[in-house]
Amino acid sequence: MAEVDAGHRMRVTVRYFAGARAASGVDAETIELDAGVAPTVATLAELLAVRHGSALARVLTASSFLLDEVAGGPGRVLRDGVQVDVLPPFAGG
């Protein structure tokens, strides 16, 4: 895993859309992550599920994530200042 500066707290902006917004109860939030080993999309999703509860946890399991408008899978390492968009599946056509 990638290392980050041990004296630095990483900030990530998370924006929620559709069902993720409803489940989290917020449009967006800034998350501060501990320094050390750089977190992944999966570890961020785990933290968000703990923070917002089971309704968001269910949505996150089916959601896609964009990192600065580029698709990022669960193993993608986050960097300081990244914007993460949580996109649950959309119905319609």
N, CA, C and O atoms as a Tinker XYZ file with bonds, in Angstrom:
   372  protein
     1  N      0.829000   -1.184000    0.000000    73     2
     2  CA     0.000000    0.000000    0.000000    64     1     3
     3  C      0.871000    1.243000    0.000000    63     2     4     5
     4  O      2.001000    1.231000    0.487000    81     3
     5  N      0.332000    2.300000   -0.547000    73     3     6
     6  CA     1.058000    3.564000   -0.597000    64     5     7
     7  C      1.091000    4.208000    0.777000    63     6     8     9
     8  O      0.129000    4.106000    1.538000    81     7
     9  N      2.184000    4.865000    1.095000    73     7    10
    10  CA     2.331000    5.568000    2.362000    64     9    11
    11  C      2.043000    7.043000    2.151000    63    10    12    13
    12  O      2.301000    7.592000    1.080000    81    11
    13  N      1.504000    7.679000    3.189000    73    11    14
    14  CA     1.330000    9.122000    3.186000    64    13    15
    15  C      2.124000    9.697000    4.338000    63    14    16    17
    16  O      2.498000    8.967000    5.256000    81    15
    17  N      2.385000   10.983000    4.308000    73    15    18
    18  CA     3.143000   11.669000    5.345000    64    17    19
    19  C      2.504000   11.407000    6.703000    63    18    20    21
    20  O      1.319000   11.682000    6.890000    81    19
    21  N      3.275000   10.878000    7.654000    73    19    22
    22  CA     2.753000   10.484000    8.960000    64    21    23
    23  C      2.237000   11.663000    9.772000    63    22    24    25
    24  O      1.444000   11.458000   10.690000    81    23
    25  N      2.656000   12.891000    9.471000    73    23    26
    26  CA     2.202000   14.047000   10.222000    64    25    27
    27  C      1.041000   14.758000    9.568000    63    26    28    29
    28  O      0.721000   15.883000    9.951000    81    27
    29  N      0.412000   14.151000    8.612000    73    27    30
    30  CA    -0.612000   14.818000    7.803000    64    29    31
    31  C     -1.926000   14.065000    7.879000    63    30    32    33
    32  O     -1.957000   12.838000    7.784000    81    31
    33  N     -3.009000   14.804000    8.049000    73    31    34
    34  CA    -4.339000   14.196000    7.970000    64    33    35
    35  C     -4.869000   14.414000    6.571000    63    34    36    37
    36  O     -4.828000   15.528000    6.050000    81    35
    37  N     -5.358000   13.371000    5.974000    73    35    38
    38  CA    -5.884000   13.430000    4.613000    64    37    39
    39  C     -7.346000   13.867000    4.664000    63    38    40    41
    40  O     -8.116000   13.396000    5.501000    81    39
    41  N     -7.716000   14.766000    3.767000    73    39    42
    42  CA    -9.114000   15.189000    3.644000    64    41    43
    43  C     -9.678000   14.729000    2.314000    63    42    44    45
    44  O     -9.058000   14.880000    1.261000    81    43
    45  N    -10.876000   14.164000    2.395000    73    43    46
    46  CA   -11.584000   13.652000    1.224000    64    45    47
    47  C    -12.985000   14.257000    1.244000    63    46    48    49
    48  O    -13.663000   14.213000    2.270000    81    47
    49  N    -13.419000   14.818000    0.128000    73    47    50
    50  CA   -14.789000   15.319000    0.014000    64    49    51
    51  C    -15.640000   14.224000   -0.606000    63    50    52    53
    52  O    -15.315000   13.698000   -1.671000    81    51
    53  N    -16.729000   13.886000    0.064000    73    51    54
    54  CA   -17.641000   12.847000   -0.425000    64    53    55
    55  C    -18.956000   13.515000   -0.798000    63    54    56    57
    56  O    -19.558000   14.217000    0.015000    81    55
    57  N    -19.398000   13.293000   -2.032000    73    55    58
    58  CA   -20.698000   13.788000   -2.485000    64    57    59
    59  C    -21.612000   12.586000   -2.719000    63    58    60    61
    60  O    -21.211000   11.591000   -3.323000    81    59
    61  N    -22.844000   12.698000   -2.231000    73    59    62
    62  CA   -23.815000   11.610000   -2.329000    64    61    63
    63  C    -24.899000   11.968000   -3.337000    63    62    64    65
    64  O    -25.352000   13.111000   -3.386000    81    63
    65  N    -25.310000   11.002000   -4.133000    73    63    66
    66  CA   -26.341000   11.209000   -5.141000    64    65    67
    67  C    -27.485000   10.219000   -4.941000    63    66    68    69
    68  O    -27.277000    9.095000   -4.484000    81    67
    69  N    -28.701000   10.656000   -5.291000    73    67    70
    70  CA   -29.911000    9.822000   -5.302000    64    69    71
    71  C    -30.089000    9.066000   -3.981000    63    70    72    73
    72  O    -30.140000    9.685000   -2.918000    81    71
    73  N    -30.182000    7.745000   -4.041000    73    71    74
    74  CA   -30.419000    6.934000   -2.851000    64    73    75
    75  C    -29.319000    7.042000   -1.811000    63    74    76    77
    76  O    -29.579000    6.871000   -0.620000    81    75
    77  N    -28.104000    7.321000   -2.236000    73    75    78
    78  CA   -27.010000    7.494000   -1.279000    64    77    79
    79  C    -27.217000    8.771000   -0.468000    63    78    80    81
    80  O    -26.921000    8.816000    0.726000    81    79
    81  N    -27.727000    9.806000   -1.130000    73    79    82
    82  CA   -28.034000   11.062000   -0.433000    64    81    83
    83  C    -29.137000   10.820000    0.593000    63    82    84    85
    84  O    -29.040000   11.268000    1.735000    81    83
    85  N    -30.181000   10.113000    0.183000    73    83    86
    86  CA   -31.284000    9.829000    1.105000    64    85    87
    87  C    -30.816000    8.988000    2.293000    63    86    88    89
    88  O    -31.215000    9.244000    3.429000    81    87
    89  N    -29.980000    7.998000    2.038000    73    87    90
    90  CA   -29.522000    7.103000    3.105000    64    89    91
    91  C    -28.541000    7.776000    4.065000    63    90    92    93
    92  O    -28.536000    7.475000    5.259000    81    91
    93  N    -27.714000    8.680000    3.550000    73    91    94
    94  CA   -26.735000    9.353000    4.414000    64    93    95
    95  C    -27.341000   10.546000    5.142000    63    94    96    97
    96  O    -26.903000   10.907000    6.235000    81    95
    97  N    -28.359000   11.159000    4.524000    73    95    98
    98  CA   -28.980000   12.332000    5.119000    64    97    99
    99  C    -28.251000   13.633000    4.833000    63    98   100   101
   100  O    -28.617000   14.679000    5.370000    81    99
   101  N    -27.212000   13.580000    3.985000    73    99   102
   102  CA   -26.455000   14.781000    3.628000    64   101   103
   103  C    -26.149000   14.765000    2.132000    63   102   104   105
   104  O    -26.113000   13.710000    1.498000    81   103
   105  N    -25.929000   15.961000    1.586000    73   103   106
   106  CA   -25.537000   16.075000    0.175000    64   105   107
   107  C    -24.060000   15.776000   -0.006000    63   106   108   109
   108  O    -23.655000   15.126000   -0.970000    81   107
   109  N    -23.253000   16.267000    0.948000    73   107   110
   110  CA   -21.800000   16.128000    0.852000    64   109   111
   111  C    -21.199000   16.303000    2.239000    63   110   112   113
   112  O    -21.828000   16.858000    3.140000    81   111
   113  N    -19.982000   15.823000    2.393000    73   111   114
   114  CA   -19.257000   16.013000    3.645000    64   113   115
   115  C    -17.765000   15.858000    3.391000    63   114   116   117
   116  O    -17.339000   15.218000    2.430000    81   115
   117  N    -16.988000   16.462000    4.277000    73   115   118
   118  CA   -15.543000   16.307000    4.229000    64   117   119
   119  C    -15.154000   15.332000    5.318000    63   118   120   121
   120  O    -15.531000   15.492000    6.479000    81   119
   121  N    -14.399000   14.325000    4.933000    73   119   122
   122  CA   -13.945000   13.292000    5.860000    64   121   123
   123  C    -12.445000   13.496000    6.079000    63   122   124   125
   124  O    -11.695000   13.652000    5.115000    81   123
   125  N    -12.010000   13.497000    7.321000    73   123   126
   126  CA   -10.588000   13.522000    7.636000    64   125   127
   127  C    -10.168000   12.112000    7.995000    63   126   128   129
   128  O    -10.771000   11.464000    8.851000    81   127
   129  N     -9.131000   11.654000    7.331000    73   127   130
   130  CA    -8.635000   10.299000    7.542000    64   129   131
   131  C     -7.278000   10.364000    8.226000    63   130   132   133
   132  O     -6.482000   11.267000    7.968000    81   131
   133  N     -7.027000    9.415000    9.086000    73   131   134
   134  CA    -5.764000    9.367000    9.807000    64   133   135
   135  C     -4.586000    9.200000    8.859000    63   134   136   137
   136  O     -4.693000    8.578000    7.802000    81   135
   137  N     -3.469000    9.770000    9.267000    73   135   138
   138  CA    -2.230000    9.617000    8.498000    64   137   139
   139  C     -1.736000    8.178000    8.632000    63   138   140   141
   140  O     -2.207000    7.425000    9.485000    81   139
   141  N     -0.799000    7.815000    7.795000    73   139   142
   142  CA    -0.234000    6.465000    7.812000    64   141   143
   143  C     -0.424000    5.817000    6.471000    63   142   144   145
   144  O     -0.038000    6.374000    5.443000    81   143
   145  N     -1.020000    4.637000    6.471000    73   143   146
   146  CA    -1.267000    3.919000    5.225000    64   145   147
   147  C     -2.418000    4.593000    4.489000    63   146   148   149
   148  O     -3.469000    4.847000    5.078000    81   147
   149  N     -2.228000    4.880000    3.219000    73   147   150
   150  CA    -3.260000    5.543000    2.423000    64   149   151
   151  C     -4.479000    4.644000    2.295000    63   150   152   153
   152  O     -4.344000    3.469000    1.953000    81   151
   153  N     -5.665000    5.175000    2.563000    73   151   154
   154  CA    -6.880000    4.364000    2.486000    64   153   155
   155  C     -7.344000    4.155000    1.046000    63   154   156   157
   156  O     -6.956000    4.884000    0.132000    81   155
   157  N     -8.165000    3.163000    0.880000    73   155   158
   158  CA    -8.738000    2.834000   -0.425000    64   157   159
   159  C    -10.208000    3.234000   -0.454000    63   158   160   161
   160  O    -10.776000    3.632000    0.563000    81   159
   161  N    -10.809000    3.125000   -1.622000    73   159   162
   162  CA   -12.248000    3.353000   -1.758000    64   161   163
   163  C    -12.998000    2.401000   -0.821000    63   162   164   165
   164  O    -13.973000    2.805000   -0.187000    81   163
   165  N    -12.560000    1.161000   -0.727000    73   163   166
   166  CA   -13.235000    0.178000    0.135000    64   165   167
   167  C    -13.178000    0.589000    1.602000    63   166   168   169
   168  O    -14.180000    0.478000    2.309000    81   167
   169  N    -12.022000    1.062000    2.073000    73   167   170
   170  CA   -11.931000    1.462000    3.479000    64   169   171
   171  C    -12.745000    2.727000    3.738000    63   170   172   173
   172  O    -13.312000    2.885000    4.820000    81   171
   173  N    -12.809000    3.630000    2.759000    73   171   174
   174  CA   -13.661000    4.808000    2.903000    64   173   175
   175  C    -15.120000    4.377000    2.994000    63   174   176   177
   176  O    -15.860000    4.885000    3.837000    81   175
   177  N    -15.543000    3.449000    2.142000    73   175   178
   178  CA   -16.927000    2.968000    2.166000    64   177   179
   179  C    -17.254000    2.345000    3.528000    63   178   180   181
   180  O    -18.350000    2.550000    4.049000    81   179
   181  N    -16.330000    1.601000    4.099000    73   179   182
   182  CA   -16.542000    1.010000    5.429000    64   181   183
   183  C    -16.732000    2.100000    6.476000    63   182   184   185
   184  O    -17.630000    2.005000    7.312000    81   183
   185  N    -15.901000    3.126000    6.437000    73   183   186
   186  CA   -15.994000    4.234000    7.379000    64   185   187
   187  C    -17.334000    4.955000    7.236000    63   186   188   189
   188  O    -17.965000    5.297000    8.236000    81   187
   189  N    -17.770000    5.187000    5.990000    73   187   190
   190  CA   -19.041000    5.865000    5.746000    64   189   191
   191  C    -20.212000    5.029000    6.248000    63   190   192   193
   192  O    -21.176000    5.573000    6.785000    81   191
   193  N    -20.135000    3.716000    6.079000    73   191   194
   194  CA   -21.195000    2.827000    6.557000    64   193   195
   195  C    -21.305000    2.880000    8.079000    63   194   196   197
   196  O    -22.408000    2.890000    8.626000    81   195
   197  N    -20.174000    2.913000    8.752000    73   195   198
   198  CA   -20.182000    3.007000   10.216000    64   197   199
   199  C    -20.747000    4.364000   10.643000    63   198   200   201
   200  O    -21.541000    4.448000   11.580000    81   199
   201  N    -20.338000    5.403000    9.960000    73   199   202
   202  CA   -20.757000    6.766000   10.308000    64   201   203
   203  C    -22.252000    6.980000   10.112000    63   202   204   205
   204  O    -22.892000    7.637000   10.933000    81   203
   205  N    -22.825000    6.430000    9.024000    73   203   206
   206  CA   -24.211000    6.729000    8.664000    64   205   207
   207  C    -25.193000    5.575000    8.859000    63   206   208   209
   208  O    -26.401000    5.778000    8.736000    81   207
   209  N    -24.714000    4.389000    9.154000    73   207   210
   210  CA   -25.613000    3.299000    9.495000    64   209   211
   211  C    -25.936000    2.330000    8.373000    63   210   212   213
   212  O    -25.407000    2.416000    7.264000    81   211
   213  N    -26.831000    1.399000    8.706000    73   211   214
   214  CA   -27.110000    0.267000    7.829000    64   213   215
   215  C    -27.777000    0.653000    6.514000    63   214   216   217
   216  O    -27.552000   -0.008000    5.500000    81   215
   217  N    -28.589000    1.705000    6.504000    73   215   218
   218  CA   -29.241000    2.099000    5.246000    64   217   219
   219  C    -28.186000    2.496000    4.208000    63   218   220   221
   220  O    -28.262000    2.071000    3.055000    81   219
   221  N    -27.213000    3.301000    4.609000    73   219   222
   222  CA   -26.157000    3.681000    3.677000    64   221   223
   223  C    -25.264000    2.482000    3.366000    63   222   224   225
   224  O    -24.820000    2.330000    2.228000    81   223
   225  N    -24.996000    1.640000    4.339000    73   223   226
   226  CA   -24.160000    0.453000    4.099000    64   225   227
   227  C    -24.736000   -0.384000    2.965000    63   226   228   229
   228  O    -23.990000   -0.862000    2.110000    81   227
   229  N    -26.059000   -0.569000    2.946000    73   227   230
   230  CA   -26.708000   -1.347000    1.870000    64   229   231
   231  C    -26.531000   -0.656000    0.516000    63   230   232   233
   232  O    -26.241000   -1.308000   -0.487000    81   231
   233  N    -26.708000    0.662000    0.495000    73   231   234
   234  CA   -26.562000    1.408000   -0.759000    64   233   235
   235  C    -25.122000    1.329000   -1.262000    63   234   236   237
   236  O    -24.893000    1.160000   -2.460000    81   235
   237  N    -24.163000    1.447000   -0.368000    73   235   238
   238  CA   -22.752000    1.448000   -0.764000    64   237   239
   239  C    -22.324000    0.143000   -1.430000    63   238   240   241
   240  O    -21.452000    0.149000   -2.298000    81   239
   241  N    -22.930000   -0.974000   -1.029000    73   239   242
   242  CA   -22.530000   -2.256000   -1.612000    64   241   243
   243  C    -22.855000   -2.336000   -3.106000    63   242   244   245
   244  O    -22.225000   -3.097000   -3.840000    81   243
   245  N    -23.840000   -1.549000   -3.554000    73   243   246
   246  CA   -24.236000   -1.573000   -4.966000    64   245   247
   247  C    -23.785000   -0.318000   -5.719000    63   246   248   249
   248  O    -24.047000   -0.189000   -6.915000    81   247
   249  N    -23.119000    0.595000   -5.037000    73   247   250
   250  CA   -22.758000    1.884000   -5.642000    64   249   251
   251  C    -21.470000    1.830000   -6.449000    63   250   252   253
   252  O    -20.614000    0.966000   -6.257000    81   251
   253  N    -21.372000    2.789000   -7.355000    73   251   254
   254  CA   -20.128000    3.063000   -8.072000    64   253   255
   255  C    -19.519000    4.315000   -7.455000    63   254   256   257
   256  O    -20.212000    5.126000   -6.842000    81   255
   257  N    -18.210000    4.455000   -7.630000    73   255   258
   258  CA   -17.503000    5.594000   -7.055000    64   257   259
   259  C    -16.686000    6.284000   -8.133000    63   258   260   261
   260  O    -15.998000    5.637000   -8.923000    81   259
   261  N    -16.772000    7.600000   -8.153000    73   259   262
   262  CA   -15.939000    8.407000   -9.033000    64   261   263
   263  C    -14.949000    9.173000   -8.167000    63   262   264   265
   264  O    -15.326000    9.763000   -7.155000    81   263
   265  N    -13.694000    9.162000   -8.563000    73   263   266
   266  CA   -12.658000    9.929000   -7.880000    64   265   267
   267  C    -12.234000   11.040000   -8.828000    63   266   268   269
   268  O    -11.629000   10.793000   -9.871000    81   267
   269  N    -12.566000   12.274000   -8.445000    73   267   270
   270  CA   -12.338000   13.417000   -9.327000    64   269   271
   271  C    -12.867000   13.133000  -10.726000    63   270   272   273
   272  O    -12.193000   13.387000  -11.725000    81   271
   273  N    -14.095000   12.596000  -10.781000    73   271   274
   274  CA   -14.850000   12.329000  -11.996000    64   273   275
   275  C    -14.316000   11.167000  -12.835000    63   274   276   277
   276  O    -14.671000   11.037000  -14.007000    81   275
   277  N    -13.464000   10.321000  -12.243000    73   275   278
   278  CA   -12.932000    9.139000  -12.924000    64   277   279
   279  C    -13.318000    7.918000  -12.081000    63   278   280   281
   280  O    -13.147000    7.918000  -10.862000    81   279
   281  N    -13.839000    6.885000  -12.740000    73   279   282
   282  CA   -14.263000    5.680000  -12.026000    64   281   283
   283  C    -13.119000    5.095000  -11.211000    63   282   284   285
   284  O    -11.978000    5.022000  -11.668000    81   283
   285  N    -13.453000    4.679000   -9.993000    73   283   286
   286  CA   -12.456000    4.070000   -9.109000    64   285   287
   287  C    -13.032000    2.868000   -8.407000    63   286   288   289
   288  O    -14.068000    2.957000   -7.748000    81   287
   289  N    -12.365000    1.747000   -8.547000    73   287   290
   290  CA   -12.813000    0.516000   -7.907000    64   289   291
   291  C    -12.444000    0.482000   -6.441000    63   290   292   293
   292  O    -11.799000    1.404000   -5.942000    81   291
   293  N    -12.848000   -0.576000   -5.739000    73   291   294
   294  CA   -12.650000   -0.668000   -4.298000    64   293   295
   295  C    -11.187000   -0.603000   -3.858000    63   294   296   297
   296  O    -10.894000   -0.135000   -2.758000    81   295
   297  N    -10.281000   -1.062000   -4.694000    73   295   298
   298  CA    -8.866000   -1.064000   -4.327000    64   297   299
   299  C     -8.124000    0.220000   -4.640000    63   298   300   301
   300  O     -6.952000    0.359000   -4.289000    81   299
   301  N     -8.785000    1.156000   -5.292000    73   299   302
   302  CA    -8.131000    2.413000   -5.675000    64   301   303
   303  C     -7.731000    3.198000   -4.437000    63   302   304   305
   304  O     -8.553000    3.404000   -3.544000    81   303
   305  N     -6.489000    3.634000   -4.371000    73   303   306
   306  CA    -5.971000    4.384000   -3.229000    64   305   307
   307  C     -6.382000    5.847000   -3.358000    63   306   308   309
   308  O     -6.251000    6.452000   -4.422000    81   307
   309  N     -6.876000    6.397000   -2.264000    73   307   310
   310  CA    -7.289000    7.793000   -2.221000    64   309   311
   311  C     -6.081000    8.689000   -1.981000    63   310   312   313
   312  O     -5.084000    8.266000   -1.396000    81   311
   313  N     -6.187000    9.933000   -2.442000    73   311   314
   314  CA    -5.138000   10.913000   -2.162000    64   313   315
   315  C     -5.785000   12.117000   -1.490000    63   314   316   317
   316  O     -6.996000   12.319000   -1.575000    81   315
   317  N     -4.973000   12.897000   -0.833000    73   315   318
   318  CA    -5.453000   14.082000   -0.143000    64   317   319
   319  C     -6.154000   15.017000   -1.124000    63   318   320   321
   320  O     -5.641000   15.287000   -2.210000    81   319
   321  N     -7.322000   15.504000   -0.736000    73   319   322
   322  CA    -8.046000   16.474000   -1.545000    64   321   323
   323  C     -8.944000   15.894000   -2.622000    63   322   324   325
   324  O     -9.599000   16.648000   -3.341000    81   323
   325  N     -8.995000   14.581000   -2.753000    73   323   326
   326  CA    -9.813000   13.970000   -3.801000    64   325   327
   327  C    -11.301000   14.172000   -3.504000    63   326   328   329
   328  O    -11.714000   14.209000   -2.345000    81   327
   329  N    -12.088000   14.300000   -4.552000    73   327   330
   330  CA   -13.541000   14.345000   -4.441000    64   329   331
   331  C    -14.071000   12.982000   -4.849000    63   330   332   333
   332  O    -13.797000   12.502000   -5.949000    81   331
   333  N    -14.828000   12.366000   -3.961000    73   331   334
   334  CA   -15.400000   11.042000   -4.221000    64   333   335
   335  C    -16.909000   11.191000   -4.368000    63   334   336   337
   336  O    -17.588000   11.656000   -3.453000    81   335
   337  N    -17.425000   10.795000   -5.523000    73   335   338
   338  CA   -18.863000   10.807000   -5.757000    64   337   339
   339  C    -19.403000    9.397000   -5.574000    63   338   340   341
   340  O    -18.881000    8.441000   -6.146000    81   339
   341  N    -20.461000    9.277000   -4.765000    73   339   342
   342  CA   -21.103000    7.985000   -4.511000    64   341   343
   343  C    -22.347000    7.928000   -5.387000    63   342   344   345
   344  O    -23.286000    8.704000   -5.208000    81   343
   345  N    -22.339000    6.993000   -6.340000    73   343   346
   346  CA   -23.423000    6.871000   -7.317000    64   345   347
   347  C    -24.112000    5.516000   -7.183000    63   346   348   349
   348  O    -23.584000    4.505000   -7.646000    81   347
   349  N    -25.276000    5.489000   -6.559000    73   347   350
   350  CA   -25.997000    4.232000   -6.490000    64   349   351
   351  C    -26.588000    3.889000   -7.851000    63   350   352   353
   352  O    -26.633000    4.743000   -8.736000    81   351
   353  N    -27.040000    2.657000   -8.029000    73   351   354
   354  CA   -27.665000    2.296000   -9.310000    64   353   355
   355  C    -28.889000    3.196000   -9.551000    63   354   356   357
   356  O    -29.638000    3.509000   -8.626000    81   355
   357  N    -29.068000    3.595000  -10.796000    73   355   358
   358  CA   -30.192000    4.441000  -11.176000    64   357   359
   359  C    -31.171000    3.622000  -11.985000    63   358   360   361
   360  O    -30.767000    2.790000  -12.797000    81   359
   361  N    -32.454000    3.848000  -11.772000    73   359   362
   362  CA   -33.498000    3.189000  -12.566000    64   361   363
   363  C    -33.900000    4.113000  -13.711000    63   362   364   365
   364  O    -33.664000    5.320000  -13.663000    81   363
   365  N    -34.482000    3.552000  -14.696000    73   363   366
   366  CA   -34.976000    4.367000  -15.796000    64   365   367
   367  C    -34.187000    4.118000  -17.069000    63   366   368   369
   368  O    -33.352000    3.216000  -17.136000    81   367
   369  N    -34.461000    4.912000  -18.052000    73   367   370
   370  CA   -33.772000    4.652000  -19.291000    64   369   371
   371  C    -33.840000    5.708000  -20.284000    63   370   372
   372  O    -33.280000    5.569000  -21.372000    81   371
